[in-house]
Amino acid sequence: MELMLAAPSPALVLGAAFALGLVIGSFLNVVIHRVPRGESIVRPRSRCPSCGRTLRALENLPLLSYLVLRGRCRGCGARISPRYPLVELATAGIFTGVVWAHGLEPMTPLWLAFAGALIAAAGIDVEHHWIPDAISLGGLSVGLLAVPLAQTLGGGHYPDELLRSGAGALLGGGLLWIVGFVHARLSSALGRRFEHWPGEGEPLPRPGSLDYWTWFPGLGFGDVKLLAMIGAFLGPLGVLQTILLAAGLGLVLGLGFALVRRSLSQPFGFAPAIAAAALLVVVEPLPLWVSL
């Protein structure tokens, strides 16, 4: 007699995805805070950024602790950044959306890891205008190696999936690199100068230097690597959809940022727009005709 196991209800699966998202979101807050500072994401335990007091377990519960403490440290009373609950809620919502869209298939764990990497990259870029290679290049490696295998387990043909990931990475990173490179060369030819390019007292980069190929005005090379990672996961069509959406989202976010700062000259990271666009494509891809 065979033992038949009932499949978990959709509500239970989505609830588990939401709870997992809260936990992973709490970890992503650690990544966003510590990685730019060169600190370990494992040790020491979480502590108050203001007074340095180590947090107790009950003070470190995702979302709940922030609500119970009313957004302040129990030790020194310093205000806790709203980024912490926002990242946790965003991660929980995105995880729920991914599981709702894809169910429990071989690619689902990779989609969740992809979402976590994008959230961390966006959070760091907002605060530091920088995307760590550990996220972009690490994610690119996972996309090129693990995504074809998972897609094959889901019914795909491995050589086709391998080609799809590779072509997506080249297209995603290559298109943005071309835009940045051409803009830099035109700016140089026209004698244009920017606040951070080439920098006060610094000469324009020459073809024999790495900066000539990777240092562009108004565009961080981290964005190029991030789009290469996205292409490895989403393939050529998915990364084209991402670029299309990111252009519109970047305009909206840029205008919102300018209104908050009351300045059109303040730099802002493009990674949040890229990440949001990629996540939208994961959960609800655009129709084919929209991308053409």
C-alpha positions in Angstrom: 0.0 0.0 0.0 1.5 3.3 -1.1 1.5 6.3 1.2 0.0 9.2 -0.6 1.2 12.6 0.6 -1.2 15.5 0.0 0.3 18.5 -1.8 0.6 21.6 0.4 -2.1 24.2 -0.1 -1.3 27.3 -2.1 -2.0 29.5 0.9 0.5 27.5 3.0 3.2 27.7 0.3 2.7 31.4 -0.2 2.7 32.0 3.6 6.0 30.1 3.9 7.5 32.2 1.1 6.5 35.4 2.9 8.0 34.2 6.2 11.2 33.1 4.4 11.3 36.5 2.7 11.2 38.2 6.1 14.1 36.2 7.4 16.2 36.6 4.2 15.3 40.3 4.2 16.8 40.6 7.7 20.0 39.0 6.5 20.0 41.3 3.4 20.0 44.3 5.8 23.2 42.9 7.3 24.7 42.6 3.8 23.6 46.1 2.9 25.1 47.6 6.1 28.3 45.6 6.4 29.6 44.8 3.0 30.3 48.4 2.0 32.2 48.8 5.3 34.3 45.7 4.7 32.9 43.9 7.7 32.0 40.3 8.0 28.4 39.4 7.4 28.7 36.5 9.9 30.5 38.0 13.0 29.9 39.7 15.2 26.2 39.5 16.1 23.8 42.2 15.1 24.3 45.4 17.1 23.0 48.9 17.3 24.8 51.2 14.8 24.6 54.1 17.3 25.7 52.6 20.6 27.2 49.3 19.5 25.1 47.3 21.9 24.7 43.7 20.8 21.0 42.9 20.1 19.2 40.2 21.9 17.4 37.5 19.9 14.0 39.1 20.7 15.3 42.4 19.4 16.3 40.9 16.1 13.0 39.4 14.9 12.2 40.5 11.4 9.7 43.3 11.3 8.2 42.4 14.7 11.1 43.8 16.7 10.9 47.1 14.8 7.2 47.5 15.6 7.5 46.5 19.3 10.5 48.8 19.8 8.7 51.5 17.9 11.7 52.1 15.6 14.2 52.9 18.4 17.1 51.1 20.1 16.1 49.7 23.5 19.5 50.6 24.9 20.2 54.2 23.7 16.9 55.2 22.2 18.4 56.1 18.8 16.1 55.9 15.8 16.4 52.8 13.8 16.4 53.4 10.0 13.1 52.5 8.3 15.3 50.8 5.7 15.3 47.7 7.9 11.6 46.9 7.9 11.2 48.2 4.3 13.8 45.7 3.1 12.3 42.9 5.1 8.8 43.7 3.8 10.0 44.1 0.2 11.9 40.8 0.3 8.8 39.0 1.8 6.5 40.5 -0.9 8.9 39.7 -3.7 9.5 36.1 -2.5 5.7 35.6 -2.3 5.3 37.0 -5.9 8.0 34.7 -7.3 6.5 31.6 -5.7 3.0 32.7 -6.8 4.3 33.1 -10.4 6.5 30.0 -10.7 5.3 27.6 -8.0 7.7 25.0 -6.7 9.8 24.2 -9.7 13.6 23.6 -10.1 14.2 27.3 -10.9 12.3 28.7 -7.9 15.3 28.6 -5.4 17.4 30.3 -8.0 14.8 33.0 -8.6 14.7 33.6 -4.9 18.5 33.9 -4.7 18.4 36.2 -7.8 15.8 38.4 -6.1 17.9 38.6 -2.9 21.0 39.6 -4.9 19.1 42.3 -6.7 17.7 43.7 -3.4 21.1 43.8 -1.8 22.6 45.4 -4.9 19.9 48.1 -5.0 20.2 48.8 -1.3 23.9 49.2 -1.4 23.8 51.4 -4.5 21.2 53.7 -3.0 23.5 54.5 0.0 27.0 54.1 -1.5 26.6 54.4 -5.4 28.5 51.1 -5.7 27.6 47.5 -6.5 29.9 44.9 -5.0 31.5 42.5 -7.5 30.6 39.7 -5.0 27.0 40.3 -5.9 27.2 41.1 -9.6 30.0 38.8 -10.7 29.0 36.1 -8.1 25.5 36.2 -9.5 26.8 36.1 -13.0 28.7 32.9 -12.2 25.5 31.3 -10.7 23.5 32.4 -13.7 25.9 30.9 -16.2 26.5 27.6 -14.3 23.3 26.8 -12.3 20.5 28.4 -14.3 21.0 26.1 -17.4 21.0 23.1 -15.1 17.9 24.1 -13.3 16.1 24.9 -16.6 17.1 21.6 -17.9 15.6 19.9 -14.9 12.4 21.8 -15.7 12.3 20.3 -19.2 14.7 22.5 -21.1 17.5 21.3 -23.4 20.8 21.9 -21.8 22.8 23.2 -24.8 20.0 25.6 -25.6 19.8 26.8 -22.0 23.5 27.3 -21.8 23.5 29.3 -24.9 20.5 31.3 -23.7 22.3 32.3 -20.4 25.5 33.2 -22.2 23.8 35.2 -24.9 21.8 37.0 -22.2 24.9 37.9 -20.2 26.7 39.2 -23.3 23.7 41.2 -24.5 22.9 42.7 -21.1 26.4 43.8 -20.2 27.3 44.5 -23.8 24.5 46.9 -24.6 25.0 49.0 -21.5 28.8 49.0 -22.0 28.4 50.3 -25.5 26.1 53.1 -24.3 28.6 54.1 -21.7 31.6 53.8 -23.9 30.1 55.8 -26.8 28.9 58.5 -24.4 32.4 58.8 -22.9 34.1 59.1 -26.3 31.6 61.7 -27.5 32.0 63.6 -24.3 35.7 63.5 -24.6 35.6 64.7 -28.2 33.3 67.5 -27.4 35.4 68.6 -24.4 32.6 67.9 -21.9 33.5 67.5 -18.3 31.5 66.1 -15.4 31.8 66.4 -11.7 33.3 63.0 -11.2 34.7 62.4 -14.7 37.6 62.7 -15.2 37.9 64.4 -11.8 39.5 67.6 -10.7 43.1 67.8 -12.0 42.9 64.3 -13.6 43.5 63.8 -17.3 41.0 62.0 -19.5 41.7 58.2 -19.7 43.8 57.0 -22.6 43.2 53.8 -24.7 46.1 52.1 -23.0 44.5 52.3 -19.6 41.7 50.2 -18.2 39.8 53.3 -17.2 39.4 54.2 -20.9 37.3 51.0 -21.3 35.5 50.9 -18.0 35.2 54.4 -16.5 32.3 56.3 -18.0 30.6 59.6 -17.0 27.2 59.1 -15.4 27.4 55.3 -15.6 29.0 53.0 -13.1 30.6 49.9 -14.5 28.8 48.0 -11.7 25.6 48.6 -13.6 27.2 46.9 -16.6 28.1 43.8 -14.6 24.7 43.8 -12.9 22.9 43.7 -16.3 25.3 40.9 -17.3 24.1 38.9 -14.3 20.5 39.7 -15.1 21.0 38.5 -18.6 22.5 35.2 -17.4 19.3 34.5 -15.5 16.7 36.0 -17.8 18.2 35.4 -21.2 18.3 37.8 -24.2 14.6 38.6 -24.3 14.3 39.0 -20.5 17.3 41.4 -20.3 15.9 43.5 -23.2 12.6 43.7 -21.3 14.6 44.7 -18.2 16.4 47.5 -20.0 13.1 48.8 -21.4 11.4 48.9 -18.0 14.5 50.2 -16.2 14.7 53.2 -18.5 11.2 54.3 -17.5 11.6 53.4 -13.9 14.9 55.2 -13.7 13.3 58.4 -15.0 10.5 58.1 -12.4 12.9 57.4 -9.6 15.4 60.0 -10.7 12.7 62.7 -10.7 11.4 61.5 -7.3 15.0 61.7 -5.9 15.5 65.2 -7.4 12.3 66.4 -5.7 13.3 64.9 -2.4 16.8 66.4 -2.6 15.5 69.6 -4.3 18.3 69.3 -6.8 18.7 67.9 -10.3 22.5 67.6 -10.1 22.7 65.1 -7.2 23.9 61.6 -8.4 21.7 58.6 -7.7 22.2 54.9 -8.2 20.6 53.3 -11.2 20.6 49.8 -9.7 17.2 50.2 -7.9 15.5 50.8 -11.3 17.4 47.9 -12.9 16.6 45.6 -10.0 12.9 46.5 -9.9 12.6 46.0 -13.7 14.3 42.6 -13.6 12.0 41.5 -10.7 9.0 42.6 -12.6 10.1 40.5 -15.6 10.6 37.5 -13.3 7.1 37.7 -11.8 5.2 39.0 -14.9 7.2 39.1 -18.2 6.1 41.6 -20.7 4.4 40.4 -23.9 6.8 39.8 -26.7 5.6 42.7 -28.8 6.4 45.2 -26.0 10.1 44.3 -26.3 10.3 44.7 -30.0 
